[in-house]
Amino acid sequence: MLFRSASRFNDLIVERLVDGALEALVGHGVREADITVTWVPGAWELPVVAQRLAGTGTVDAVVALGAVIKGSTDHYTHVAGQCAAGLMRVQLESRLPVAFGVLTTETIEQCIERAGTKAGNKGVEAAMAALETVLVLRS
């Protein structure tokens, strides 16, 4: 079973990432019934939910999806950095793949580009990274 944890903050962007990830997973043979999407308030909450999901013993991987857009304060730096560090810690401690599909951009336009337009869909890339890592770890 594959869990995806997604942030509701910047949900217009994150929904596109989730849709891309779902299409990629199903397109590569993962049954929809084996995919659970868990929505969290924002990127800050992704690590603790990923940790809980990874600790259930029922998942093969977690795909964390979100969007953090730089504003005029340092808030961006703290949220993006700690989200990334937290997800890495979960991955290493749980020994399960935790794919980092959190966009960290300067502008909303950059997010849109990475959520299915010019720069592809990073949700697809995160889902594929999770699948590939599961296969590597199994071999």
C-alpha contacts under 8 A as a table, 3 or more apart, distances in Angstrom:
res1	aa1	res2	aa2	distance
1	M	34	D	4.66
1	M	35	I	6.03
1	M	36	T	7.96
1	M	58	T	6.46
1	M	59	V	4.74
1	M	60	D	5.74
1	M	61	A	7.68
2	L	34	D	6.16
2	L	35	I	5.02
2	L	36	T	6.69
2	L	59	V	5.34
2	L	60	D	5.54
2	L	61	A	5.34
2	L	62	V	6.25
2	L	63	V	7.95
3	F	35	I	5.61
3	F	36	T	4.90
3	F	37	V	6.11
3	F	38	T	7.49
3	F	53	L	7.32
3	F	59	V	6.45
3	F	60	D	7.88
3	F	61	A	6.38
3	F	62	V	4.97
3	F	63	V	6.55
4	R	35	I	7.25
4	R	36	T	6.12
4	R	37	V	4.87
4	R	38	T	6.24
4	R	62	V	5.34
4	R	63	V	4.57
4	R	64	A	5.90
4	R	65	L	7.42
5	S	37	V	5.78
5	S	38	T	4.74
5	S	39	W	5.89
5	S	40	V	7.12
5	S	46	L	6.70
5	S	49	V	7.31
5	S	50	A	6.78
5	S	62	V	6.91
5	S	63	V	6.15
5	S	64	A	4.90
5	S	65	L	6.25
6	A	14	V	7.01
6	A	18	V	7.28
6	A	37	V	7.03
6	A	38	T	6.10
6	A	39	W	4.82
6	A	40	V	6.04
6	A	42	G	7.94
6	A	43	A	7.98
6	A	46	L	7.28
6	A	64	A	5.88
6	A	65	L	4.69
6	A	66	G	5.82
7	S	10	N	7.55
7	S	11	D	6.92
7	S	14	V	6.73
7	S	39	W	5.61
7	S	40	V	4.87
7	S	41	P	5.58
7	S	42	G	4.51
7	S	43	A	5.65
7	S	45	E	7.94
7	S	46	L	7.11
7	S	65	L	6.39
7	S	66	G	4.95
7	S	67	A	7.55
8	R	11	D	4.74
8	R	14	V	7.13
8	R	39	W	6.21
8	R	40	V	5.94
8	R	41	P	5.13
8	R	42	G	5.74
8	R	66	G	7.74
9	F	14	V	7.88
9	F	41	P	5.99
9	F	42	G	4.85
9	F	43	A	7.43
9	F	66	G	7.50
9	F	67	A	7.33
10	N	13	I	5.75
10	N	14	V	6.29
10	N	66	G	7.56
10	N	67	A	6.15
10	N	68	V	7.73
11	D	14	V	4.71
11	D	15	E	5.63
12	L	15	E	5.60
12	L	16	R	6.93
13	I	16	R	5.43
13	I	17	L	6.63
13	I	66	G	7.95
13	I	67	A	7.02
13	I	111	C	6.78
13	I	112	I	6.54
13	I	115	A	6.24
14	V	17	L	4.91
14	V	18	V	6.12
14	V	65	L	6.60
14	V	66	G	5.48
14	V	67	A	6.50
14	V	115	A	7.65
15	E	18	V	5.01
15	E	19	D	6.11
16	R	19	D	5.08
16	R	20	G	6.15
16	R	115	A	5.73
16	R	116	G	6.93
16	R	121	N	7.85
16	R	123	G	7.69
17	L	20	G	5.13
17	L	21	A	6.12
17	L	65	L	6.77
17	L	66	G	7.89
17	L	101	G	7.99
17	L	115	A	5.62
17	L	116	G	7.65
17	L	121	N	6.39
17	L	122	K	6.43
17	L	123	G	4.17
17	L	124	V	7.08
18	V	21	A	5.08
18	V	22	L	6.06
18	V	65	L	7.06
18	V	123	G	6.04
19	D	22	L	5.15
19	D	23	E	6.18
19	D	123	G	7.65
20	G	23	E	5.20
20	G	24	A	6.17
20	G	116	G	7.70
20	G	121	N	6.37
20	G	122	K	7.88
20	G	123	G	5.35
20	G	124	V	4.94
21	A	24	A	5.11
21	A	25	L	6.13
21	A	123	G	4.68
21	A	124	V	4.39
21	A	125	E	7.56
21	A	126	A	7.15
21	A	127	A	5.20
21	A	128	M	7.93
22	L	25	L	5.20
22	L	26	V	6.10
22	L	124	V	7.77
22	L	127	A	7.83
23	E	26	V	5.33
23	E	27	G	5.76
23	E	124	V	7.62
24	A	27	G	4.99
24	A	28	H	6.21
24	A	124	V	5.63
24	A	127	A	6.65
24	A	128	M	6.93
25	L	28	H	5.22
25	L	29	G	6.57
25	L	30	V	5.36
25	L	31	R	7.98
25	L	127	A	6.42
25	L	128	M	7.27
25	L	131	L	7.84
26	V	29	G	5.22
26	V	30	V	4.77
26	V	31	R	5.96
26	V	32	E	6.41
27	G	30	V	7.31
30	V	34	D	6.87
30	V	35	I	7.66
31	R	34	D	5.30
31	R	35	I	6.98
32	E	35	I	5.27
33	A	36	T	7.67
40	V	43	A	7.75
40	V	45	E	6.29
40	V	46	L	6.71
40	V	49	V	7.78
41	P	45	E	6.65
42	G	45	E	5.69
42	G	46	L	6.96
42	G	66	G	7.22
43	A	46	L	5.23
43	A	65	L	7.99
43	A	66	G	5.75
43	A	67	A	7.02
43	A	68	V	7.10
43	A	79	V	6.94
43	A	80	A	7.42
43	A	83	C	6.20
43	A	102	V	7.51
44	W	47	P	7.11
44	W	79	V	5.74
44	W	80	A	7.77
44	W	82	Q	7.32
44	W	83	C	5.58
45	E	48	V	5.85
45	E	49	V	6.54
45	E	83	C	7.79
46	L	49	V	5.37
46	L	50	A	5.93
46	L	64	A	6.71
46	L	83	C	6.83
46	L	87	L	7.44
47	P	50	A	4.99
47	P	51	Q	5.99
47	P	83	C	6.29
47	P	86	G	5.11
47	P	87	L	4.97
47	P	90	V	6.89
48	V	51	Q	5.00
48	V	52	R	6.29
48	V	86	G	7.83
49	V	52	R	5.08
49	V	53	L	6.14
50	A	53	L	5.11
50	A	54	A	5.94
50	A	62	V	6.53
50	A	64	A	7.44
50	A	87	L	7.19
50	A	90	V	6.98
50	A	98	V	7.69
51	Q	54	A	5.14
51	Q	55	G	6.07
51	Q	87	L	8.00
51	Q	90	V	5.47
51	Q	94	S	7.65
52	R	55	G	5.11
52	R	56	T	6.59
53	L	56	T	5.45
53	L	57	G	7.97
53	L	59	V	7.17
53	L	62	V	7.61
54	A	57	G	6.49
54	A	58	T	7.74
54	A	59	V	6.35
54	A	61	A	7.29
54	A	62	V	7.09
54	A	90	V	7.71
54	A	94	S	6.27
54	A	96	L	6.89
55	G	94	S	6.84
56	T	59	V	7.05
59	V	62	V	7.47
60	D	96	L	6.57
60	D	97	P	7.40
60	D	134	V	6.72
61	A	96	L	5.66
61	A	97	P	4.88
61	A	98	V	5.89
61	A	99	A	7.76
61	A	130	A	6.22
61	A	131	L	7.76
61	A	134	V	6.96
62	V	96	L	7.69
62	V	97	P	6.30
62	V	98	V	4.68
62	V	99	A	6.25
62	V	130	A	7.24
63	V	98	V	5.68
63	V	99	A	4.66
63	V	100	F	6.59
63	V	101	G	6.76
63	V	126	A	6.39
63	V	127	A	6.14
63	V	130	A	6.65
64	A	98	V	6.85
64	A	99	A	5.91
64	A	100	F	5.49
64	A	101	G	5.43
64	A	102	V	6.65
64	A	126	A	7.94
65	L	100	F	6.85
65	L	101	G	4.47
65	L	102	V	4.88
65	L	103	L	7.77
65	L	123	G	6.75
66	G	101	G	6.49
66	G	102	V	4.29
66	G	103	L	6.09
67	A	102	V	5.28
67	A	103	L	4.48
67	A	104	T	6.05
67	A	105	T	7.77
67	A	111	C	7.25
68	V	76	Y	6.57
68	V	79	V	7.54
68	V	80	A	6.37
68	V	102	V	7.22
68	V	103	L	6.00
68	V	104	T	4.90
68	V	105	T	6.49
69	I	76	Y	6.66
69	I	103	L	7.84
69	I	104	T	5.93
69	I	105	T	5.04
69	I	106	E	5.63
69	I	107	T	5.92
69	I	108	I	6.63
69	I	111	C	7.80
70	K	73	T	7.81
70	K	75	H	7.98
70	K	76	Y	5.18
70	K	77	T	7.77
70	K	104	T	7.55
70	K	105	T	6.19
70	K	106	E	4.83
70	K	107	T	6.60
71	G	74	D	7.72
71	G	75	H	7.68
71	G	76	Y	6.66
71	G	106	E	7.60
73	T	76	Y	7.01
74	D	77	T	5.43
74	D	78	H	6.75
75	H	78	H	5.39
75	H	79	V	6.18
76	Y	79	V	5.30
76	Y	80	A	5.88
77	T	80	A	5.49
77	T	81	G	5.86
78	H	81	G	5.37
78	H	82	Q	5.87
79	V	82	Q	5.43
79	V	83	C	5.87
80	A	83	C	5.21
80	A	84	A	6.22
80	A	104	T	6.55
81	G	84	A	5.26
81	G	85	A	6.12
82	Q	85	A	4.94
82	Q	86	G	5.77
83	C	86	G	5.14
83	C	87	L	6.11
84	A	87	L	5.27
84	A	88	M	6.18
84	A	100	F	7.29
85	A	88	M	5.14
85	A	89	R	6.18
86	G	89	R	5.08
86	G	90	V	6.27
87	L	90	V	5.05
87	L	91	Q	6.20
87	L	98	V	6.62
87	L	100	F	7.39
88	M	91	Q	5.03
88	M	92	L	6.23
88	M	98	V	7.25
89	R	92	L	5.21
89	R	93	E	5.96
90	V	93	E	5.23
90	V	94	S	5.76
90	V	95	R	7.91
90	V	98	V	7.33
91	Q	94	S	5.42
91	Q	95	R	5.54
91	Q	96	L	5.41
91	Q	97	P	5.66
91	Q	98	V	5.24
92	L	95	R	5.12
92	L	96	L	7.27
96	L	134	V	7.78
97	P	130	A	5.85
97	P	133	T	6.30
97	P	134	V	6.62
98	V	130	A	6.77
99	A	126	A	5.36
99	A	127	A	7.03
99	A	129	A	6.44
99	A	130	A	5.44
100	F	126	A	6.17
101	G	122	K	6.13
101	G	123	G	5.77
101	G	125	E	7.65
101	G	126	A	5.12
103	L	111	C	6.66
103	L	114	R	7.67
103	L	122	K	7.74
104	T	111	C	7.93
105	T	108	I	7.40
105	T	110	Q	6.07
105	T	111	C	6.31
106	E	110	Q	6.90
107	T	110	Q	5.33
107	T	111	C	6.71
108	I	111	C	5.01
108	I	112	I	6.28
109	E	112	I	5.07
109	E	113	E	6.25
110	Q	113	E	5.06
110	Q	114	R	6.38
111	C	114	R	5.15
111	C	115	A	6.11
112	I	115	A	5.07
112	I	116	G	6.94
112	I	117	T	6.63
113	E	116	G	6.28
113	E	117	T	4.76
113	E	118	K	4.94
113	E	119	A	5.24
113	E	120	G	7.03
113	E	121	N	7.98
114	R	117	T	6.39
114	R	118	K	6.90
114	R	119	A	4.90
114	R	120	G	5.56
114	R	121	N	5.27
114	R	122	K	5.83
115	A	119	A	7.63
115	A	120	G	6.50
115	A	121	N	4.49
115	A	122	K	6.10
115	A	123	G	7.20
116	G	119	A	6.94
116	G	120	G	4.80
116	G	121	N	4.20
116	G	122	K	7.65
117	T	120	G	5.50
117	T	121	N	7.09
121	N	124	V	5.48
121	N	125	E	6.74
122	K	125	E	4.83
122	K	126	A	6.06
123	G	126	A	5.13
123	G	127	A	6.15
124	V	127	A	5.20
124	V	128	M	6.15
125	E	128	M	5.15
125	E	129	A	6.10
126	A	129	A	5.05
126	A	130	A	6.23
127	A	130	A	5.14
127	A	131	L	6.30
128	M	131	L	5.07
128	M	132	E	6.07
129	A	132	E	5.20
129	A	133	T	6.03
130	A	133	T	5.18
130	A	134	V	6.16
131	L	134	V	5.17
131	L	135	L	6.41
132	E	135	L	5.16
132	E	136	V	6.21
133	T	136	V	4.95
133	T	137	L	6.08
134	V	137	L	5.25
134	V	138	R	6.22
135	L	138	R	5.09
135	L	139	S	6.32
136	V	139	S	5.33
